[in-house]
Amino acid sequence: ATEMQRHFRGNMHRRLAFYRLSDFIAHEREKLDKERWNWENRTLIKATIAVQRAWRKREARLAAEAAERKRKAELSVEQMMVEQEIEQQRQRKIYEENLEKWFDEQRAETQKNQMYDDFSKAEKDKIVRYRRQEAEKERKRRIEQNKKREELMEEQRVENWLVTWNQTQVTRADEKRKYLEQCLHHPETKEEKHVRKQLIKEIKKHTKAVLKRADEQKVEMEYLEGYEIATDEIMIRHMDEEKEKVYHEMREAAAKYEVDKAEEKRILEEEQEHARQNAQVYSANLLQGMVKKSQARKKLRELVYKVFKKEFDPPSFTFTYVDQRNDHVIWHKPYSLGSYEMKCRDEWVRFLDS
């Protein structure tokens, strides 16, 4: 009984020790798990805070870079606008200077060309001389232009004419060779057979000269080979003769063209001389009519000066003519004035850009 009690008490104490040890281990493990969770939580929070701080720094850096780029862009645009404004002012000044210069030139040109009835004879003669000089310059310019055009057309005609005749030479030489080859190999008509006999006679005769030339140059040559060379040289000779014939035809055509051109020039000069002779009689009658017309036009202009007045219309930037009887406005100069003009107030008019 004592031994059993001892074993029972030992077993109970061992179990109690095991249970206490298990509780201690579980308690310590729980403490370790809690400490581990706290450590992981602290580490995660630190990492999150570091990531947030890095993100905020990055956002701040990007915002600062964007602000700097915006500032630089604004400065660049502002500088560009200042430069454009300076350039616009410079262009505006150049435009105003050119406009004023153009206006002065147009005004001077108009004053040179406009004629009024109250001008003195010297002033009218000066304007008439100026108009005649301008007309003479225009006439000489047209004559020079027509002369250059005629020279260019003549050069082009000669060039085309030479090209045409060169092509004719080549074409007729080729046709001549084809004809001779047909006569030599496939004669059909009596004429072609006669040409074949003449060719064979020439070729045989020239073959001897080819063989003799080969012997002099110490070149071995068979008769058939010499015959072929002689045939080709005879063909070339006939082609050259055809080209020479075409050249003579070209010279004859050129001479005929020069003769025809000289005849046309002679006829034109005769017509001009006849026209000059008729113009003398016509000029006398024309002068009489011009004097009468001039007197009638002068009276008609005087009536126009009494009826119309000339004004400047700013919106349309042109002159208008007002009928003083009924205030009717016309936008063109009265036809009765002809080359004369009406005076209007000489003043500056202010225009504003739209």
Backbone hydrogen bonds, N-H to C=O, Kabsch-Sander energy under -0.5 kcal/mol:
donor,donor_aa,acceptor,acceptor_aa,energy
5,Q,1,A,-2.8
6,R,2,T,-2.4
7,H,3,E,-2.5
8,F,4,M,-2.9
9,R,5,Q,-3.2
10,G,6,R,-2.3
11,N,7,H,-2.5
12,M,8,F,-2.6
13,H,9,R,-2.6
14,R,10,G,-2.5
15,R,11,N,-2.6
16,L,12,M,-2.7
17,A,13,H,-2.8
18,F,14,R,-2.7
19,Y,15,R,-3.1
20,R,16,L,-2.7
21,L,17,A,-2.9
22,S,18,F,-2.9
23,D,19,Y,-2.7
24,F,20,R,-2.8
25,I,21,L,-2.9
26,A,22,S,-2.8
27,H,23,D,-2.9
28,E,24,F,-2.9
29,R,25,I,-2.9
30,E,26,A,-2.5
31,K,27,H,-2.1
32,L,28,E,-2.8
33,D,29,R,-3.1
34,K,30,E,-2.4
35,E,31,K,-2.7
36,R,32,L,-3.0
37,W,33,D,-2.6
38,N,34,K,-2.6
39,W,35,E,-2.7
40,E,36,R,-2.9
41,N,37,W,-2.7
42,R,38,N,-2.8
43,T,39,W,-2.8
44,L,40,E,-2.7
45,I,41,N,-2.6
46,K,42,R,-2.7
47,A,43,T,-2.7
48,T,44,L,-2.9
49,I,45,I,-3.0
50,A,46,K,-2.6
51,V,47,A,-2.8
52,Q,48,T,-3.1
53,R,49,I,-2.8
54,A,50,A,-2.8
55,W,51,V,-2.8
56,R,52,Q,-2.8
57,K,53,R,-2.6
58,R,54,A,-2.5
59,E,55,W,-2.9
60,A,56,R,-2.7
61,R,57,K,-2.8
62,L,58,R,-3.0
63,A,59,E,-2.6
64,A,60,A,-2.5
65,E,61,R,-2.8
66,A,62,L,-2.9
67,A,63,A,-2.5
68,E,64,A,-2.4
69,R,65,E,-2.8
70,K,66,A,-2.7
71,R,67,A,-2.5
72,K,68,E,-2.8
73,A,69,R,-2.8
74,E,70,K,-2.7
75,L,71,R,-2.6
76,S,72,K,-2.8
77,V,73,A,-3.1
78,E,74,E,-2.7
79,Q,75,L,-2.7
80,M,76,S,-2.8
81,M,77,V,-2.9
82,V,78,E,-2.2
83,E,79,Q,-2.6
84,Q,80,M,-3.0
85,E,81,M,-2.4
86,I,82,V,-2.5
87,E,83,E,-2.9
88,Q,84,Q,-3.0
89,Q,85,E,-2.5
90,R,86,I,-2.4
91,Q,87,E,-3.2
92,R,88,Q,-2.8
93,K,89,Q,-2.4
94,I,90,R,-2.6
95,Y,91,Q,-2.9
96,E,92,R,-2.7
97,E,93,K,-2.4
98,N,94,I,-3.0
99,L,95,Y,-2.9
100,E,96,E,-2.6
101,K,97,E,-2.5
102,W,98,N,-3.1
103,F,99,L,-2.7
104,D,100,E,-2.3
105,E,101,K,-2.5
106,Q,102,W,-3.0
107,R,103,F,-2.7
108,A,104,D,-2.8
109,E,105,E,-2.9
110,T,106,Q,-2.9
111,Q,107,R,-2.7
112,K,108,A,-1.8
113,N,109,E,-1.5
114,Q,110,T,-2.7
115,M,339,S,-0.6
119,F,116,Y,-1.4
124,K,120,S,-2.5
125,D,121,K,-2.8
126,K,122,A,-2.1
127,I,123,E,-2.2
128,V,124,K,-2.6
129,R,125,D,-2.6
130,Y,126,K,-2.2
131,R,127,I,-2.6
132,R,128,V,-2.5
133,Q,129,R,-2.7
134,E,130,Y,-2.5
135,A,131,R,-2.7
136,E,132,R,-2.8
137,K,133,Q,-2.7
138,E,134,E,-2.4
139,R,135,A,-2.5
140,K,136,E,-2.7
141,R,137,K,-2.5
142,R,138,E,-2.4
143,I,139,R,-2.5
144,E,140,K,-2.9
145,Q,141,R,-2.6
146,N,142,R,-2.9
147,K,143,I,-2.5
148,K,144,E,-2.6
149,R,145,Q,-2.4
150,E,146,N,-2.6
151,E,147,K,-2.7
152,L,148,K,-2.7
153,M,149,R,-2.6
154,E,150,E,-2.6
155,E,151,E,-2.7
156,Q,152,L,-2.5
157,R,153,M,-2.6
158,V,154,E,-2.8
159,E,155,E,-2.5
160,N,156,Q,-2.7
161,W,157,R,-2.7
162,L,158,V,-2.7
163,V,159,E,-2.4
164,T,160,N,-2.6
165,W,161,W,-2.3
166,N,162,L,-2.6
167,Q,163,V,-2.5
168,T,164,T,-2.2
169,Q,165,W,-2.5
170,V,166,N,-2.3
171,T,167,Q,-2.7
172,R,168,T,-2.8
173,A,169,Q,-2.3
174,D,170,V,-2.4
175,E,171,T,-2.7
176,K,172,R,-2.3
177,R,173,A,-2.1
178,K,174,D,-2.5
179,Y,175,E,-2.4
180,L,176,K,-2.4
181,E,177,R,-2.8
182,Q,178,K,-2.2
183,C,179,Y,-2.6
184,L,180,L,-2.3
185,H,181,E,-2.4
186,H,182,Q,-2.4
193,K,189,T,-1.9
194,H,190,K,-2.0
195,V,191,E,-2.4
196,R,192,E,-2.2
197,K,193,K,-2.0
198,Q,194,H,-2.0
199,L,195,V,-2.5
200,I,196,R,-2.9
201,K,197,K,-2.3
202,E,198,Q,-2.4
203,I,199,L,-3.1
204,K,200,I,-2.7
205,K,201,K,-2.0
206,H,202,E,-2.6
207,T,203,I,-2.2
208,K,204,K,-1.4
209,A,205,K,-1.0
210,V,206,H,-2.2
211,L,207,T,-2.8
212,K,208,K,-2.4
213,R,209,A,-2.2
214,A,210,V,-2.2
215,D,211,L,-2.3
216,E,212,K,-2.2
217,Q,213,R,-1.8
218,K,215,D,-1.0
219,V,214,A,-3.0
226,G,222,E,-2.2
227,Y,223,Y,-2.5
228,E,224,L,-2.3
229,I,225,E,-2.1
230,A,226,G,-2.6
231,T,227,Y,-2.4
232,D,228,E,-2.4
233,E,229,I,-2.4
234,I,230,A,-2.4
235,M,231,T,-2.3
236,I,232,D,-2.3
237,R,233,E,-2.2
238,H,234,I,-2.3
239,M,235,M,-2.2
240,D,236,I,-2.6
241,E,237,R,-2.2
242,E,238,H,-2.1
243,K,239,M,-2.5
244,E,240,D,-2.5
245,K,241,E,-2.1
246,V,242,E,-2.4
247,Y,243,K,-2.3
248,H,244,E,-2.1
249,E,245,K,-2.1
250,M,246,V,-2.3
251,R,247,Y,-2.3
252,E,248,H,-2.4
253,A,249,E,-2.5
254,A,250,M,-2.5
255,A,251,R,-2.6
256,K,252,E,-2.4
257,Y,253,A,-2.3
258,E,254,A,-2.3
259,V,255,A,-2.3
260,D,256,K,-2.7
261,K,257,Y,-2.7
262,A,258,E,-2.6
263,E,259,V,-2.3
264,E,260,D,-2.4
265,K,261,K,-2.2
266,R,262,A,-2.3
267,I,263,E,-2.5
268,L,264,E,-2.4
269,E,265,K,-2.4
270,E,266,R,-2.3
271,E,267,I,-2.4
272,Q,268,L,-2.5
273,E,269,E,-2.5
274,H,270,E,-2.5
275,A,271,E,-2.5
276,R,272,Q,-2.4
277,Q,273,E,-2.1
278,N,274,H,-2.2
279,A,275,A,-1.9
280,Q,276,R,-1.1
281,V,277,Q,-0.8
282,Y,278,N,-2.1
283,S,279,A,-2.8
284,A,280,Q,-1.5
285,N,281,V,-1.7
286,L,282,Y,-2.5
287,L,283,S,-2.6
288,Q,284,A,-1.8
289,G,285,N,-2.1
290,M,286,L,-2.4
291,V,287,L,-2.4
292,K,288,Q,-1.9
293,K,289,G,-2.6
294,S,290,M,-2.8
295,Q,291,V,-2.1
296,A,292,K,-2.2
297,R,293,K,-3.0
298,K,294,S,-2.0
299,K,295,Q,-1.8
300,L,296,A,-2.1
301,R,297,R,-2.6
302,E,298,K,-2.0
303,L,299,K,-1.6
304,V,300,L,-1.9
305,Y,301,R,-2.7
306,K,302,E,-1.3
307,V,303,L,-1.7
308,F,304,V,-3.0
309,K,322,V,-1.5
310,K,343,K,-0.6
311,E,320,T,-2.6
313,D,318,T,-3.0
317,F,313,D,-1.1
318,T,313,D,-1.4
320,T,311,E,-3.3
321,Y,330,I,-2.5
322,V,309,K,-2.7
323,D,321,Y,-0.5
323,D,328,H,-3.2
324,Q,307,V,-2.7
324,Q,322,V,-0.7
326,N,323,D,-0.6
327,D,323,D,-2.1
328,H,323,D,-0.6
330,I,321,Y,-2.5
337,L,334,P,-1.9
338,G,335,Y,-0.9
340,Y,337,L,-2.1
341,E,115,M,-2.0
347,E,345,R,-1.1
